Amino acid sequence: MNKKVLMIAGVAMTALLGGCANTTALEESISNLGNKVDQLSSEVSSLKSEQGALSADVKDAKSAAMDAQAEAKRANDRIDNVASSYKK
């Protein structure tokens, strides 16, 4: 019986020591994952600011297009008025 207790204690100690040996690798892995998360967060922030700038550019382009369309309609109306009042 004493041998069984010693054997169980030896297996338990081996398991504990084996578990402790992996903590360094686990900490390195967690550190690497933390670095990757930080890098991805930085990229997301960069992409958000770039998307905001592009959105503003799109709004400006849409406004310019609408202004050009209104000016073209006004010019066409003027030409129509001139053509209708012209008599030979």
VEXSE-579203 format. One record per residue: x, y, z of N, C-alpha, C in turn; residue number from 1; residue in three letters; chain. Coordinates in pm, whole numbers, always signed. Atoms other than C-alpha are relative to their C-alpha. Example, Ala and Ser with C-alpha at 12.3 -4.5 7.8 and 13.67 -1.06 7.14 Angstrom:
2
+--------+--------+--------+--------+--------+--------+--------+--------+--------+-----+-----+-------+
!    n.u !    n.v !    n.w !   ca.u !   ca.v !   ca.w !    c.u !    c.v !    c.w !   n ! res ! chain !
+--------+--------+--------+--------+--------+--------+--------+--------+--------+-----+-----+-------+
!    +89 !   -119 !     +0 !  +1230 !   -450 !   +780 !    +90 !   +120 !     +0 !   1 ! Ala !     A !
!    -82 !   -119 !     -6 !  +1367 !   -106 !   +714 !    -77 !   +109 !    +73 !   2 ! Ser !     A !
+--------+--------+--------+--------+--------+--------+--------+--------+--------+-----+-----+-------+
REM end
This chain:
88
+--------+--------+--------+--------+--------+--------+--------+--------+--------+-----+-----+-------+
!    n.u !    n.v !    n.w !   ca.u !   ca.v !   ca.w !    c.u !    c.v !    c.w !   n ! res ! chain !
+--------+--------+--------+--------+--------+--------+--------+--------+--------+-----+-----+-------+
!    +82 !   -117 !     +0 !     +0 !     +0 !     +0 !    +88 !   +125 !     +0 !   1 ! Met !     A !
!    -91 !   -113 !     -7 !   +284 !   +234 !    +78 !    +59 !    +30 !   -137 !   2 ! Asn !     A !
!    -54 !    -19 !   +134 !   +424 !   +180 !   -272 !   -103 !    +68 !    -91 !   3 ! Lys !     A !
!   +106 !    -62 !    +81 !    +89 !   +273 !   -426 !    -10 !   +149 !    +30 !   4 ! Lys !     A !
!     +9 !   -140 !    -40 !    +78 !   +598 !   -230 !   +118 !    +77 !    -57 !   5 ! Val !     A !
!   -119 !    -64 !    +54 !   +435 !   +681 !   -334 !    -11 !    +15 !   -152 !   6 ! Leu !     A !
!    +14 !     -5 !   +145 !   +356 !   +600 !   -696 !   -101 !   +108 !    -41 !   7 ! Met !     A !
!   +101 !   -102 !    +28 !    +43 !   +819 !   -696 !    +59 !   +139 !    +26 !   8 ! Ile !     A !
!    -62 !   -128 !    -32 !   +240 !  +1101 !   -531 !   +102 !    +37 !   -108 !   9 ! Ala !     A !
!    -98 !    -25 !   +106 !   +515 !  +1063 !   -794 !    -67 !    +45 !   -128 !  10 ! Gly !     A !
!    +74 !    -38 !   +120 !   +263 !  +1083 !  -1077 !    -56 !   +141 !    +15 !  11 ! Val !     A !
!    +55 !   -133 !    -26 !   +101 !  +1389 !   -919 !   +110 !   +106 !     -8 !  12 ! Ala !     A !
!   -110 !    -95 !     +5 !   +438 !  +1562 !   -877 !    +47 !    +21 !   -144 !  13 ! Met !     A !
!    -41 !    -10 !   +141 !   +531 !  +1484 !  -1238 !    -99 !    +86 !    -77 !  14 ! Thr !     A !
!   +102 !    -80 !    +68 !   +201 !  +1630 !  -1358 !    +12 !   +147 !    +39 !  15 ! Ala !     A !
!    -16 !   -138 !    -44 !   +252 !  +1943 !  -1148 !   +123 !    +65 !    -62 !  16 ! Leu !     A !
!   -122 !    -55 !    +57 !   +608 !  +1991 !  -1269 !    -15 !    +20 !   -151 !  17 ! Leu !     A !
!    +24 !    -14 !   +143 !   +501 !  +1933 !  -1628 !    -88 !   +120 !    -30 !  18 ! Gly !     A !
!    +88 !   -115 !    +17 !   +227 !  +2192 !  -1591 !    +73 !   +132 !    +24 !  19 ! Gly !     A !
!    -75 !   -121 !    -30 !   +466 !  +2447 !  -1444 !   +101 !    +32 !   -110 !  20 ! Cys !     A !
!   -100 !    -22 !   +103 !   +717 !  +2398 !  -1724 !    -59 !    +73 !   -121 !  21 ! Ala !     A !
!    +63 !    -60 !   +116 !   +465 !  +2520 !  -1983 !    -41 !   +146 !    +22 !  22 ! Asn !     A !
!    +48 !   -135 !    -25 !   +389 !  +2853 !  -1818 !    +79 !   +104 !    -79 !  23 ! Thr !     A !
!    -81 !    -95 !    +77 !   +676 !  +3031 !  -1995 !    -49 !     +5 !   -144 !  24 ! Thr !     A !
!    +50 !     +6 !   +139 !   +556 !  +2914 !  -2335 !   -140 !    +61 !     -8 !  25 ! Ala !     A !
!   +135 !    -56 !     -2 !   +201 !  +3005 !  -2239 !     +4 !   +152 !    +12 !  26 ! Leu !     A !
!    -13 !   -146 !    -14 !   +307 !  +3354 !  -2129 !    +48 !    +64 !   -129 !  27 ! Glu !     A !
!    -47 !    -51 !   +129 !   +495 !  +3403 !  -2457 !   -113 !     +2 !   -101 !  28 ! Glu !     A !
!   +112 !     +9 !    +93 !   +191 !  +3290 !  -2651 !   -102 !   +110 !    +29 !  29 ! Ser !     A !
!    +95 !   -105 !    -39 !    -35 !  +3528 !  -2458 !    +56 !   +137 !    -38 !  30 ! Ile !     A !
!    -64 !   -127 !    +37 !   +214 !  +3811 !  -2512 !     -9 !    +22 !   -151 !  31 ! Ser !     A !
!    +10 !    -11 !   +146 !   +222 !  +3739 !  -2886 !   -143 !    +33 !    -44 !  32 ! Asn !     A !
!   +140 !    -28 !    +33 !   -157 !  +3735 !  -2900 !    -37 !   +144 !    +37 !  33 ! Leu !     A !
!    +25 !   -139 !    -41 !   -168 !  +4064 !  -2709 !    +58 !    +98 !   -101 !  34 ! Gly !     A !
!    -61 !    -87 !   +101 !    +71 !  +4219 !  -2960 !    -81 !     +1 !   -128 !  35 ! Asn !     A !
!    +81 !     +9 !   +123 !   -140 !  +4095 !  -3249 !   -131 !    +78 !    +16 !  36 ! Lys !     A !
!   +124 !    -75 !    -27 !   -455 !  +4240 !  -3089 !    +27 !   +150 !     -8 !  37 ! Val !     A !
!    -37 !   -143 !     +6 !   -279 !  +4576 !  -3044 !    +21 !    +44 !   -144 !  38 ! Asp !     A !
!    -25 !    -33 !   +140 !   -166 !  +4570 !  -3407 !   -131 !    +10 !    -77 !  39 ! Gln !     A !
!   +130 !     -2 !    +69 !   -516 !  +4487 !  -3531 !    -83 !   +121 !    +44 !  40 ! Leu !     A !
!    +72 !   -118 !    -47 !   -665 !  +4761 !  -3314 !    +51 !   +126 !    -68 !  41 ! Ser !     A !
!    -60 !   -115 !    +68 !   -422 !  +5009 !  -3466 !    -45 !     +5 !   -146 !  42 ! Ser !     A !
!    +43 !     +5 !   +140 !   -513 !  +4894 !  -3817 !   -148 !    +40 !    -13 !  43 ! Glu !     A !
!   +142 !    -35 !     +3 !   -886 !  +4924 !  -3740 !    -18 !   +151 !    +18 !  44 ! Val !     A !
!     +8 !   -145 !    -19 !   -836 !  +5280 !  -3612 !    +41 !    +74 !   -126 !  45 ! Ser !     A !
!    -48 !    -62 !   +124 !   -641 !  +5368 !  -3925 !   -106 !    -11 !   -109 !  46 ! Ser !     A !
!   +103 !    +21 !   +103 !   -909 !  +5219 !  -4149 !   -125 !    +84 !    +28 !  47 ! Leu !     A !
!   +116 !    -84 !    -33 !  -1184 !  +5405 !  -3961 !    +24 !   +144 !    -40 !  48 ! Lys !     A !
!    -28 !   -139 !    +36 !  -1012 !  +5739 !  -4009 !     +5 !    +16 !   -152 !  49 ! Ser !     A !
!     -3 !     -5 !   +147 !   -950 !  +5660 !  -4377 !   -141 !     -6 !    -57 !  50 ! Glu !     A !
!   +139 !    +11 !    +46 !  -1315 !  +5562 !  -4422 !    -73 !   +132 !    +24 !  51 ! Gln !     A !
!    +62 !   -129 !    -27 !  -1422 !  +5889 !  -4260 !    +41 !   +105 !   -103 !  52 ! Gly !     A !
!    -49 !    -95 !   +101 !  -1205 !  +6088 !  -4500 !    -64 !    -29 !   -136 !  53 ! Ala !     A !
!    +63 !    +37 !   +128 !  -1342 !  +5895 !  -4799 !   -148 !    +38 !     -1 !  54 ! Leu !     A !
!   +141 !    -36 !    -10 !  -1697 !  +5952 !  -4677 !    -18 !   +150 !    -22 !  55 ! Ser !     A !
!     +8 !   -145 !    +19 !  -1635 !  +6327 !  -4661 !    +25 !    +36 !   -146 !  56 ! Ala !     A !
!    -28 !    -25 !   +142 !  -1487 !  +6320 !  -5013 !   -121 !    -35 !    -87 !  57 ! Asp !     A !
!   +119 !    +41 !    +75 !  -1795 !  +6135 !  -5141 !   -110 !   +105 !    +14 !  58 ! Val !     A !
!   +102 !   -104 !    -21 !  -2026 !  +6395 !  -4984 !    +32 !   +124 !    -81 !  59 ! Lys !     A !
!    -40 !   -118 !    +77 !  -1825 !  +6675 !  -5143 !    -24 !    -22 !   -150 !  60 ! Asp !     A !
!    +19 !    +30 !   +142 !  -1834 !  +6504 !  -5483 !   -149 !     -1 !    -36 !  61 ! Ala !     A !
!   +144 !     +3 !    +26 !  -2209 !  +6446 !  -5457 !    -56 !   +142 !     -4 !  62 ! Lys !     A !
!    +45 !   -138 !     -2 !  -2266 !  +6810 !  -5368 !    +42 !    +73 !   -127 !  63 ! Ser !     A !
!    -48 !    -64 !   +123 !  -2052 !  +6925 !  -5662 !    -79 !    -48 !   -121 !  64 ! Ala !     A !
!    +78 !    +55 !   +111 !  -2241 !  +6693 !  -5898 !   -140 !    +59 !     -3 !  65 ! Ala !     A !
!   +135 !    -57 !     -6 !  -2577 !  +6825 !  -5780 !     +3 !   +148 !    -42 !  66 ! Met !     A !
!    -14 !   -140 !    +41 !  -2456 !  +7186 !  -5822 !    +18 !     +9 !   -152 !  67 ! Asp !     A !
!    -21 !     -1 !   +145 !  -2336 !  +7108 !  -6176 !   -129 !    -34 !    -73 !  68 ! Ala !     A !
!   +128 !    +37 !    +62 !  -2669 !  +6944 !  -6258 !    -97 !   +117 !     +3 !  69 ! Gln !     A !
!    +90 !   -116 !    -11 !  -2862 !  +7246 !  -6131 !    +44 !   +111 !    -97 !  70 ! Ala !     A !
!    -52 !   -103 !    +92 !  -2636 !  +7482 !  -6331 !    -30 !    -38 !   -145 !  71 ! Glu !     A !
!    +30 !    +45 !   +136 !  -2683 !  +7270 !  -6646 !   -149 !    +19 !    -31 !  72 ! Ala !     A !
!   +144 !    -19 !    +21 !  -3062 !  +7279 !  -6602 !    -31 !   +148 !    -20 !  73 ! Lys !     A !
!    +22 !   -144 !    +13 !  -3052 !  +7656 !  -6557 !    +47 !    +50 !   -137 !  74 ! Arg !     A !
!    -51 !    -39 !   +132 !  -2839 !  +7695 !  -6871 !    -93 !    -49 !   -111 !  75 ! Ala !     A !
!    +94 !    +54 !   +101 !  -3076 !  +7471 !  -7070 !   -129 !    +82 !     -3 !  76 ! Asn !     A !
!   +121 !    -82 !     -5 !  -3374 !  +7674 !  -6952 !    +23 !   +136 !    -68 !  77 ! Asp !     A !
!    -32 !   -127 !    +66 !  -3203 !  +7996 !  -7064 !     +5 !    -16 !   -151 !  78 ! Arg !     A !
!     -9 !    +25 !   +145 !  -3125 !  +7847 !  -7405 !   -140 !    -20 !    -59 !  79 ! Ile !     A !
!   +137 !    +22 !    +47 !  -3487 !  +7731 !  -7441 !    -75 !   +133 !    -10 !  80 ! Asp !     A !
!    +66 !   -131 !     +4 !  -3609 !  +8083 !  -7357 !    +50 !    +84 !   -117 !  81 ! Asn !     A !
!    -56 !    -76 !   +111 !  -3377 !  +8240 !  -7611 !    -53 !    -56 !   -132 !  82 ! Val !     A !
!    +45 !    +63 !   +125 !  -3480 !  +7991 !  -7880 !   -148 !    +28 !    -24 !  83 ! Ala !     A !
!   +144 !    -23 !    +19 !  -3852 !  +8043 !  -7819 !    -31 !   +146 !    -29 !  84 ! Ser !     A !
!    +28 !   -142 !    +26 !  -3828 !  +8423 !  -7828 !    +64 !    +48 !   -130 !  85 ! Ser !     A !
!    -67 !    -40 !   +124 !  -3614 !  +8430 !  -8142 !    -94 !    -20 !   -119 !  86 ! Tyr !     A !
!    +82 !    +12 !   +120 !  -3810 !  +8500 !  -8461 !    +78 !    +58 !   -115 !  87 ! Lys !     A !
!    -71 !    -44 !   +120 !  -3675 !  +8539 !  -8806 !    -78 !    +95 !    -80 !  88 ! Lys !     A !
+--------+--------+--------+--------+--------+--------+--------+--------+--------+-----+-----+-------+
REM end
